Amino acid sequence: MVVQNFEVDLNKALVFQVGHLGEAYEEWVHQPIVSKDGPRFFENEILEFLTRTVWWAIPVIWLPVVCYFVYSSVLMGLSCPQSALMVLVGIFVWTFLEYSLHRFLFHIKTKTYWGNTLHYLLHGCHHKHPMDGLRLVFPPAATAILLMPFWNIVKLMATPSTAPALFGGGLLGYVMYDCTHYYLHHGQPKTEVPQNLKKYHLNHHFRIQDKGFGITSSLWDKIFGTLPPSKMAAKSM
């Protein structure tokens, strides 16, 4: 299904076009178009609607779920300090998951039709249209599906009373990540730490796209040697 010398028509729905690029997809998707107006993904209106999410839907939908899980641990006898500790552990684990997913899944190299198509839906669209404000956070329906296997993994690894708070902490880490990610693209930070994070992330988008995979922190980039060798890379976590 890969078409030789295929050219993407930006005025048409993109998702089922990009697969035809074959090996040229990698270069094409990393040539960003800086515009707040996002492209059309699908001709189907329902599918198109499901790809668009306002940033504030993430805390509105998921923070009550975080509270439910943490409170469940308290009801099972976990003290408030112990619950808070599990939440912090969950957030810390999320930062590693955030880095790992971004580095090894979101930046996987593809060249087949369906490989390119799936990568574009997962992360390629964000690199091609980095300022598309309605596709900066993960759609809640997709998040809900992915949470089920993660919850089962946490239940296997933790005790019945600690698992909910640990899972809630990981989910809180995700909420912080998605909101931070949106802010780094569309916010105008006035203080040093968020300014450095914004520079750090935009450096990943526009200068060195195979480095700087952390979003909320550069910690794991420092640990695993993927810190960008650039003055734009934030010195702070």
N, C-alpha and C positions, 0 to 999 in steps of 0.2 A: 504493500500500500504506500510505500515511500515513493515520491515522485521526484525525478531528477530535476534539479534547478528550479524547484518550486518556490514561488513567492507568495507570502501571506498577504491577503487583502484585509487591511485593518478596518475597512468599512463593513465587513461581514462578521458573523459570529466566528470566534477564533478557535474554540476548543477542538473542533474536528478538522481544523486546517493544519495546526502546528505539527501533527504527527507526520505529515508529508515532507517535512523538512529533512528528515533523516539525520545524518551526521552534522548537517548545517544548523540543527536546532540549538546546539550548545552555544554557538557564537551568537545566533539571533536573539536568544532569550536573555543574554547578558549585555545587550545593547539597549539600555533603558529609555523609555519614552516618559519624560517628566511632564505629567499633566494630571490635574485633579479629576478630570473626566475619565472614568474607567471605560474599557472596551466592552463590547457585548460578547458574552461567552456562548450562549445558546440561542437558537431560534425559538425554542419552546419557552413560553413566558413563565411557566411554573418553575422549570429548571433554572431559568435566569434569575428569578426572584430568590431562589434558595441559595444562590451564590453571593448575595448581597446582605451584609450585616452591619448595622450601626454599632459603634464601639461600646456605647453604654449598655447595650443588651447583655454584654458579658457579665459585668458585676450585678446587674439587676436579676439575671437568671441564676447565676451560680453562687453568689454569696449566701443566699438562703440555704442552698444545698450544703455549703461548707458548714454553716451553723448547725444544720441538722446532724451532720456526721459527728462533729465535735461534741455536741450535746448528747449524742447517743453513747459516746464513751463515758461521759460523766454519769449518765443514768446507769451504766454498767459497773460503776464503782471507781472509776479512775478519778483521782483528785484533780482539781483545777490546775495546779502547777504541773502535774504529770501530763494532763491534756495539752497544756500550753507547750510543754517540751516536745510532745509528739507532733504538734502542729509545726514547730520550728524544724524538726527533723524532716517532716514532709516537704516543707518549703525548700530545704537544702537539697533533698533528693530531686525535687523538680528542677533545680538549676542544672544538675548534671543531665537530666533527661532532656531539658531544653537544648543544651549544648549538643548532646549526642544525636538527637533527631535532626537538628539543623545541619550538623556536619555530615552525617552518614546517610541520612534519608533525603532531606530536602535538597542536598547538593550532589545526589547520585548522578552519574553520567548516563545518559540515555541516547539512543539513536534509532530505535525501532518506532513504528507508528504508534503502538499503544503505550510504549514506554515514554515517548515524548508527550503524548496526550495526558497520561496520568501525572507526569511530573509537572506539566504546565498547570493542571488543576491544583496540585498540592502546593507548589511553591514557585514554579517558573513564572506564573502570572504576576507574582509580587515583584520579581526582579525586572520583568519587562515593563510593568506599570507600577513603580514603587510608591506613587502618591495617590493611588486609587483608594480613597478613604472608606469605601464600602467593602473592600476585600483585604483589609489589614488584620482583621480578627477572624478566628476560626468560627464557621457557622455552628450555632448551638446544636442543631440536629446531628451533625457529624460528631461533635464532641460527646454527646450523650451515648452514641454508639460505641465510641472508643473507650469511654469510662468503664463500661462493663467488664472487659477483660482486665483492665488495670485494677479494678476493685477486687476481682477474684485473685489476682496475684498478691495484692496486699493482704488479703485474708489468709493466704497460705503462708506468708512470711511473718505475720504478727499475731499476737494473742487476740482473742475475741474482744477484749476491752480496749486495747490500744489501736487495733486496726482502723476503726472509724475515724479517730482523731488524726492518725497518720495519713489516711486517705484524704481527709478534709484539708490537712496542711498542704498536701500535694496539689489539690484542686485550688486552694488559695494561691499557691505559687503560680499556677497556670493563669489565674485571673490577673495577678500582678504582672505577669509576663505580657499578656495580650494588651492590657491597658498601657503598660510602659511602651510596648512596641508602637502602638498608635501614637502616643505622645512624642516618641522620638522622630516620627515622620511629620507630624502636624503641629506639635507644640513649639513654643518659643521659650526655652528655659533661660532663667536669669541668673542661676547660681552655678558654681563650678562643676559639681558632680553630674547633674543632668546634662549640662553643656558638653562635658567630656563623653558621656554615654551617647549623646546624639552624634557627635563627631565620629565616635567609634563605629556606630552602626552605619552611618552614611558612607564612611570609608569602605565598609564591607560592600555596600551597594555600588559605589561609583568608582572605586580605585582598585581594591584588592579583594576580589570576590571569593577567593579560596582561603581566606583568613578571616579572623574575627567573627566566630560563630556564636559567641555569647550575646544575649540581648539585654538581660537585666544585670549582667555582671561579666567582667572579663576574666574571672577567676579560672575557669576551666581552660580558656585559651592560654593562660599563663602556664598552667600545669602541663598541658599537652603540646605546648610548643606551636600553637597556631596564632600567636599574637602577631598582628600586622607590623612589619618593620617600617613604621611610618610615624611622622610627627603628629599625624592626625589621630593615631591610636590613643585612647584614653589611658592615662597613667593610673587612674583610680579604678577600683572595682565598681 
